[in-house]
Amino acid sequence: MPTESTCYQSVPQAILTASRVELTDIALNVLEGSLPSDIYGHCFTVGPVGSVDSGELPYLDGSPVFNGDGMVYRLDFDSSDTARITTRLAKTPCFYADRATHANNQYAPYRFQNHGLSRFSLALGMRNQLNTALLPFRSATDDRDRLLLTYDAGRPYEIDPLTLDVVTPVGSNQEWRPESSLLTPFLPVLTTAHPCFDPITHEILTVNYGRSPASFLETIPPLEAAAELPSVLAAWLEAIARLFRLELPFKFLLATLATLSADSWAFWLRQFEALTLIKMDDFVYLVRWDGEGDLERWRLVLPDGSPVKIHQSLHQIGITEHYVVLVDTAFSIGLAEVLNNPVPANQPLEREIRHLLAGAPSPDSVVYLVRREHLHHGQIPAKAELEAKVTAQKLVIPREVLHFAVDYDDAAGDRIRIHMGHVCASDAAEWLRDYDQLATDPSLSPPSRLKGMLLYETDISVLGRYDIDPHTGQILASQTLCQDPETWGVALYTFRDALPTVHQPQTVTQMYWYAGGLFPELLTEFVVNLFEDYRYRVVSVPELLHIVADNQGKPTCLFRLDTQSMAIADTYQFPCSLDASTQGYLINSPQFVPKVNSPADDPTAGYLICHVFEGDRPQIWIFDASHLSQGPVCKLDHPSLSFGFTLHTAWLPTLQPCPANYTIPAREDYEPLLAHKSQAIQALFDQEVFPHCDV
């Protein structure tokens, strides 16, 4: 399958380095080429930039790069010869609480701490870091584009496109159901980082869900296989007891642990919930918002009436004219991260818990389809109405997925077409640890500078197109593609009008994907063992290890997929390193920008804006979308611009301030949750949170 080639690959340091300094209207330098005269509008990108603990990225303690406050970057093309950039941190109420507890010893007992991909405080709750994606939208009465900033483990917030300031959450705390009954001010709310806006109906569709401990434990290996189960489980429970300050109640459990088998795991979970009062249930709500009023929701059930259960996440959802498409995606975040990593500073215990509990994501994608015409008379949680239910059709598509697109045209509700980028044999929730060893030589460790970096794939990725009968859940037709080297590490995509606010494209005919390639430094013994028995493997493990021998790998690629023929129509392959000691290239955050006055039905008449990392230099490259193979037409940078591992993007043709027709005042939102908290916590909100939020 893969071809023989020589390509030295070393991860560029720039992708792990990010500044928290906010920039205002900085003119970028043109490194090469020239800025196109027919590029216009405003390109938005978001990415994590560390926390108040780190001051910037990288984290010195090895926390994952994905865990961090969101920084929004806006690239403006409103001048014929200059591109300008403005950046702002996403300053939510929990941002101000995190900053105050870090800076003021008076609030030290309430400080947040990184637990894997999540940041958590026992007293205050879960941070909503707003570092993942953006969604342009308009209500039915709007005369301008508005913008949401999103995160998988927190409510979306509206931001002002002009100032980039955080304006308001979407929905009050009362309107969202938390993942657990842990009554902290900052509730652990699970949603999707990719809600959908329909410019025809002027409605946003999103989700609110929760996972019981039993649900996410189904994703880990059989516990009976772990010989060290009693001692490690005891240490894990003891660590959770200390985290939740429940050492005494756990003594009885720990004393009897050694006498029980792994079959008693469910019993232990029930005891955990009883002692901690942290009740966690399985639930999934489909949520609708019109941009102005209360949230409306429906609880999803299967045809037999049983509840829909999510085992991993709903990182992305999609919509067609008649259906909502939900996929249980290969990524996990939320309170499970806290429970799996209760004492981050205890590296030996973390290593044992990871070995015991880590399991590969499901190799299949579970899909749920909901008929949109059935979404009538939903529950209005702000008015404490009775729960409403709607039935979902379930189906399974082979191979895991993180990102996908759907055609809006669904043949009058009789056929749904889904375009998937299968991230084969990889786990987006795994990152490089201090104690990891290289897969090619377990006596060696990866470079210490890379700790916290996302671990890459252990097999070549696959692109898939699936036609589905939504009435039966049957796959009517499918076509897949994997191509060496283009589809190694397929990640994010873009296409023309991918996030529309006015014009709704009916079909997706040309998609632009980037693939991160294969980096030997990120191929660890742990992750290879995790996916050793991967069901749909194309490249065998011995062949994989042969590819990465002597620090060789696969190059980063940017390509255009013709979805009709399922063929790669155009490719740009980033340069490989000249030798094993030279850092290579990586790319993130592609965004399609149409050319001025280009025909709306031409899917290649535009430019691709990409964040590119070369050594320790972050850059912005601009490609002609119809001629990727010719390379970038322009490269931009600035000495003050350091953006690290950016994620998703959006584009707006013009900028206008956020309208003042919807707001959730912070004091009104949080005071019910503070009513029974200590005077010190109430003082924290009165002095350090509310004055910044309600202005």
N, C-alpha and C positions, 0 to 999 in steps of 0.2 A: 504493500500500500504506500508508505512513505518512500520518497526517493532519497538516495544518498546525496548528501551535500555537506560542505564544510561551513559552519556558521557559529563562530564563537559568540556566546551570549552571557553578559553580565548585567545585572539590574542597575539601571542608572539611579544614582543617589537622589536626583531631583524629585523623583516620585514619592520619596519618603520625607521630603523637606518642605515645610509650609510655614509661612509667616502669619501671625495674627494681627499685624499692623494693617489698619484700614487705609485705603487709598482713595483719593478723590480726583476724578477727571485728569488722569495721568496720560499724556501722549506717549504711545508706544514707539519704540525704535524699529525701523525696517532693517532687518539683518540681510535679507536677500530678496531679490525680485522687487515688485512694486505692488502697492495696494490697488486692487481693481477699481476702476472708476464707476462700475455699475453694481457695486455691493452696497447694501443699505440696511437700516434697521438696527436692532439691538439684540445681542446674543447674551443670554443669561446662563451661568453655570454655577453649580454649588458643590462643595466638597468639605470634608472634615479638616480642621486645622489645629488639633490638639485641644487641651483644656487649660483651665487656670493653673492646674498642677504642673503642666509641662511648659507653658509659655509659648510653645510652638510645636512643630513636628520636626524630627522624630521624637517619640517617647523614649526616654532613657531607660524606663523600667520594662520595656518590651510590650506595652499594651498595643493592641492592634490599631493599625493606621485608620481603620474605619470608625473608631471610637473617638469622637471629638465634636466640638462646636461647629456648626455649619457656617461657612463663609460664602456669601453670594458675590459673584463676579459679574459685572455687566460690561460688555464690550460694545462700544458705540461706534457705528459707522454713519455718522451724520455730517461728515466733512469729506470733501472729495480727495483729500490727500493725507488724512490722518485717522488712525484708529485710537480711541481713548478708552481708558478703563477706570471703573469705580468699583470699590469692594466694601462690603459691610458684614459684620458678624450678625448672626441671627440671635437677637437679644430677647428671649422669652422670659417670663417670670422665673422659671427655674434657672436660667442663665444668671440672673441677678442674685438669686439665692446661692448658687454655686460660688459665684465671685465673692459674695460677702462672707460665707462660711470659711472660705480659704484665706481671706485677708484679715479676718477679725477673730482673734482667739476666743472672744466671748461666745462665738457660735461654733467653736471647734467640734463639740460633740455631734453636730449635725452635718459634718462634712460629707461630701460625695466621694465615692471611690470607684475606679474602673473595675468592672467584673466582666472580663471578656469584651464583647461588643457593646455591653450596656454600662451605664454609669448610674450608681444607685446610692442612696442614703437611707438607712433604716428609719430615721426620724422624718425625713422629708419625701422619700419616694424615688421615682424613676425620672431621670433627665430626659426631656424631649429635645434632642440635639438638632433637629431640622437640618440635616446635612446631606439629604439624598436626592431629591428631585423637585421639579417645578411643574406647575400646571396653569397655563393661561385659560381664562374663561370670561364669560359675560353673562349677566342676568338678562332677563327679557326686557328690562327697562334701561339697561346700560347703553351708553353711547361710546364706550371705551373698553379696552382690554384691561382685565385685572389679572392678578397673579397669586397663586398659592405656592407655598414652600412646604415640603412634606418630609416625613420620616416614618419608618415602619412601626416604631414603638411610641407613638404620640399623635395627638391631634394635628391636622394640618393648620397652618396659619396663613392668613393673607398678608402679603407685604406690599409696600408702595413701590411700583416699578420705577418711579422717579427718584425717590430718596433711598430706596432699598431698606427702609425701616420696617420692622415687624409691626403690624397694625392690630390684628385681632385673631384669636383662634376661631376656627369654624366649629360652632357648637359650644355650648357651655359644658362644664364638667358634668352637670346633671344629664346631659344628652348623650354621653358616652358611657358605655359599660366597661369598667376596668377588668384586666385579666384576672385579678384576684380581689379578695375582700380586704386586703391590707389597706387600712384607712389612713393613708398618708395624704398630705396636701397635693403632691404631684402623683397622680394616679397612673399605674401601669396600664396604658391603653394600647392595644394592638390594632393597627389598621393597615392600609396598603400605602406604599410609597408612590404608587402610580394609580391614583383615582382617574376617572374618565369624565370628560366634559363633552356633551352633545350639543353642537351649535344649532341644531335644528329644533330640539326641544328645550334648549337653554337650561339643562339640568346637569348637576354633577352627581355621579354615582361613585360610591366608595363602600368600604366595609368596616365593620367593628367586630372583632372576634376574640375568643379566648381558648386556651388549651389547658386541659386538665393535666396533672402530672402523668397520668396513665397514657395520655396521647403522645406526649413527646418522649416518654420512655419506650414506646413501641418502635422508635427509630434507632435505639441503641442495640448492641449485640446481646445475645442471650447471656444473662448474668451467671447462669450455672457454669459457664465455661471459664469464669474467672476464679482461679484457685485462691487468690488473695481477697475474695469478696468480703469475708467477715471483718478483717482488720481494716481494709480500705473503706468499707461502708461505715464502720464504726467511726473512723477518723472523719469521714465526710459529714456524718450526722452530728458529730461533736462540733465540727467547724460551723455548721449551720446553726446549731444551738447557741454558740458564742455570738455569731452574727446577729441573731434575733434575741440575744440575752435571755435564753431559756435553758441555761445549763442544768438547773435542778430538775425540771420535768423530764429532761432527757436521760437522767442517770438510770432510771428504771429500764428504759428502752435499751440503752447501751449494755446494761448488765445482762439482758436476755438475748441480745443480738446473736451471740455465737451459737446459741442453741437452735436458731431458726435457719431454714434453707432459703435459697434465692426465690423459691416459689412463694414465699411470704412477702414478697416485695410490695404487693398491693396493700397488705395489712400495714406495712410500715408507712406507706403514703397516707393512709387514713389517720394513723397516729400523728404523723407530721402535721396534717391539716388541723387535727383537733388541738394539738398543743400550741401551734403558732397562731391559730385562728385565721390562717391564710387559706381560705377556701378557693379552689380553682376549678372551674367547670368548663366543659366544651360548649361553645356557642358560636354561631356565625350570624351576624345581621348584615343585610344589604341596606345601605343608607343612601337616601336621596336628599339633595339640597338645591334650592333654586337660586342661591346667591343672595337671598334677602331675608328669608324667614327661618322658622324652626326646622330642625332635622326631622326626617321621616324615615322609619325603618321597618324591616320585615325580617323575622327570624327564618333562616333557611332550614328546611326539612327535606328528607328524601321521600320518594313516592310512598314508602310504607309508613311514613309519619315519624321516623326516627330522626334525630338531629344530625345535620351535617357537622362533621368533625374535621378540623385542620390539624395535621400532624407536624407540619413544618412552618409554612408561612403563606400569606397571600401578598407576596411582594408586588405583584402586578395583577390588574384585572383589565378586561377589554369589553368593548361594546360593539354590537352590530345594530342594525335598524330595529330588530325585534328582540334581541337577546343581550343579556349580560353574561360574560364569560369569566369564570373564576378558576384559577389554577393553584393547587397546592405546590408552591415553588420550593426549590432546593436551597433553602436558606432559613436560618432560625435565629430569632432575636427576642428579647423580652425578659421576663422574670426567670425563665429557664436558664439564661446565661448567668444570673446571679446565683441560682441554686447549684449550678455546675462548677462555679468558681467562687465559693464563699470567702476564701481567704487568699486573695491574689498575691500577697506578699510571701506566702508560704509555697515556694516553688516546688520542693519535694512532694508536698501533698497535692499541689496542682497537677504535677506530672502523673501521680498515681490515679487521681480522679479522671484525668483525661484518658489514660490507658483503659480504665474500667468502663467509662460511660460513653466515650466517643464512638459514634457509629456513622457509617456513610449515609448520605441522604438517599431517599427512595430512588431506585433506578427508573421508576416510571412516574409520569405526570398524571395526577388525578385532576380531572376537569369537571366543573359544575356549570350547568347552563340554566339560566333563569329567564323565563319569558317576560319581557318588559310590560306587556299588556296586562299581566297579572299583578303588577305593582300599583294597586289602587287601595285607598283607605288604609295606609300604613299607620303604625303606632307613632304618635308624637310624644317622645319621652319627656319633653319639657312640660307637658301637660299631664304627665303620669297616667297616660292612657293604657288600656290593656294591650298586651302583646299581639301583634299580627304575624301570620306565618305565610310563607310562599314556598312552593315545591321546586326543587332543583333536580335536573337530570344529570346523573353521574356517568362518566366514562373515563377510560384510561388510555393514555397515549404512551407508547414505549419511549424510554429515555427521559431523563430529568431536564428541567428547564428553569431558567431564572427570568428571561425576557422573551416576549413574544408580541406579535401584532395580529390584528384580525381585520378582515375586510368588513366595511360597514354594510355593503350590499350582501344580504343573506338570502337572495332569491325568494323574497316574500316570506321569509321565515322557514324555508325548507332546506337550506344548506348553509352551513357556516364554514368559512375558510380561515384557518389559523396558520400563521407563519411563525415557526419556532427556531430559536437558537439553542440547541441542546449542549449544555456545559457538561460533557461526558466525564464521568469518573473524577469529579471535583467537588469541593465543598467551599462555598463562599463564606462560611462562618469559621473557617480554619485559618490560622495565621502562624507565622514562624516564631518558635519559642527558643529561648536560650539553650535548652537542653536537646534540641533536635539534632539529628545526624543526617548526613547526606545519604541518599539512596544508593549512589554509586560506590560509596566507601563509608560504612557506618562508623569507622574510626575517626572520621573527620566531621567537623561542624560547619554549617554554612557561615558566611561572613557575619560577624556580630552586628555590623552596621545595618543588616537587613531585618533584625528582629522586629516583629510587629507587622511585617509585610504579608499580604494575602498569599496563601499557598496556591499554586497554579494546578492545572489539570494533570491527570495521569493517563490520558488518552486523547486522541484527536477529536475535536468537536464535530457535531453534525448539524446541518441545517435541514429543517423539515417543513413541508407544506401538507396540510391535512384538510380534507373536505369531510364534514361531519353532518349526519342527519340528526338535527336537534331533538326530533321527536323520539328517537330510539336510542340515541347515543352511539350509533354505529359509525365507524370510520368508513366512508364511502370510497375514498381514494387517498393515497398518500404517495409522496415522493421525497426522498432524502438525498443529501449531498454531503460528502466530506472530501476535501481536496488538499493535498499536501503541496506547499506549506500554508495555504491561505486560511484554513479553518482550524489551525492549532490555537486553542484558547479563545474561541469566539466570545465576545463580551457584550458590547452595547451597539445599538443601531440608530439610524436616523433615516428619514425620507421626507420628501416634500409634503408639507401640511400634516406632519405627524401629530401635532397638537393644535388642531384648528380651533379658531374662535368664531369664524364666519363661514368659510367654505369647507364643507365636509366631503373629502374624497371618498368615492364609493369603493375603490379597490386599491390595494398596494401592489404596484407593478414593478417598482425598482426600490430595493432596500440597500442602504449603505451600512456595512458592518465593519467593525474593526476586530482583529484577533490579536491577542497579546503575545502569541508565539509560545516558545518553550524555553524556560530558563533553568539550567541545571542546578543553580544555587537554591531554587525554590522547590526542588524535587527531593523531598525528605523520605527517610526510611518509614516514618510514621504514616505519611499520606499514601505512599505506595502500598504499604501493608493494608491500609484502610480500604483500598479499592482493588485489592489483589483478585478478588472473585467477582469483579464487575460483570454484570450479565450481558452487556452489549459491547464488549470490548472489541475494538478494531485492531489496535496495536498491542501486541502481547507485552507483558512486563519485561521479559528478556530483551525484546526489540526496543522497548522504551529506554531501558538502561544502556543499550548499545548506542542509541541516538545521542544521549547526553554524556557519553564518555568523553574524557579530556575537555570538559567544559563546553562541549558543543550543544547546540539546541536548534530551535526553529525561529525564524525572524518574525517580528511584528508585521502585520499586513493590514491594509485598508482596501476594501473591495466593494464593488457593486454587484448585488445579486439580482438577476432577472428572475422574478418569481414565477413568470409564466413558463419559461423553459427550464427553470431550476438549474441555471448555469451561471457561473461567475463571468460577468461580462467585461469587467475592467478591474485592474489591481495595481496598487502601489505597494511594493515591498520595501520596508525600511532597511537601511544598510545594516549589515552584520558588523560585529567588532573585528578589527584587523588581527587581534591576537587575544589570548585568554586573559590578559590583564587589562584590557580596554573595556570600559562600560559601553553597553549597547543603547538601543532606542526602545522606548515604550510610548504608547499613545492612549489618550483617554478622551471622553466627552465629545464625540462628533456631533455637529449640528448643521443641518441643511439650511442655507440662506438663499432665497430665490434672487435672481438677478432683477434689476429694475425693469419694469414693464415686460417681463417674460410671460409667455402664455401659461395660464394656470394649469393647463393639461399637459405640460411638458415636464416629466418627472426628473429630468437631468439638467434643466436650465437654472443653474445656481452654483453655489460654492459650498464647500464643506469647511467648517471651522473646527480645528482639532487642537487639543492640548498635547504637546509633544515634550518628551523628556530625553535629553541627550546629556549623559554624564551628570554634572551638577547644575545644568542649565535648563530651566523650564522655558518653553517657547510656545507661541501660538502659530500654527501653520494654516495656510489657506490653500485649498485645492479647488481647481475647476471641476465641478461634479461630473462633467461630461468627458473629462480627460484625466482620470486619476493617474494613469500610468506615466504621464508626463511629469509627475512630481508636483511639489507645491509651487504656486505662483507667487507666494509671498510668505516670509517668515518674520514674526514680530517678537520682541521681548522688551524688558526694562529691568534695570538693576534692582528696583524695589519690588518687583513682582515675583512672588514665590508661592505657587498654588498647590503643590503636592498632588495627592491622589484625588483628583476631582471626579465627580460622578455624572449626574444627568444635567440636561440642558433644556432651554426653551428659546424661542425667538419671537420678538414683537416688532411690527413694522414702525410703530411710533410709541412715544412715551407720554403718558398723561398721569396725573396724580390719582391716587386711590380715592374713589368716591366715599363719602361719609354716610352711606346708606345701610351699613351693617357694622355692629361692634358689640363685643362682649367685654364689659368693664372688668378688669382684673380683681378689684376688691369685691365686687358683687359675685364674681365667679368663685373665689376661693374662701370667702368668709364662712360659708357653711361647713367647709372641711377643716377650718381652724377653730371652730367653736369650742371643741373639747381638748385643744392642744395647750401646751404649757404657755405661760406668759412670755417666756423667752422666745418661743417660736412665733408667737403672735407679734412680738416686738420686731423680730427679724423681718416679717412681711411688712409691718407698718413703716419701718425705717429704711429697709434696703430693697424692697420689691415694689410695693405699690407706688411710691413716688416716681419710679422710672416708667411704669407701665400705664398709669392712668393720667396722661398729660394732654 
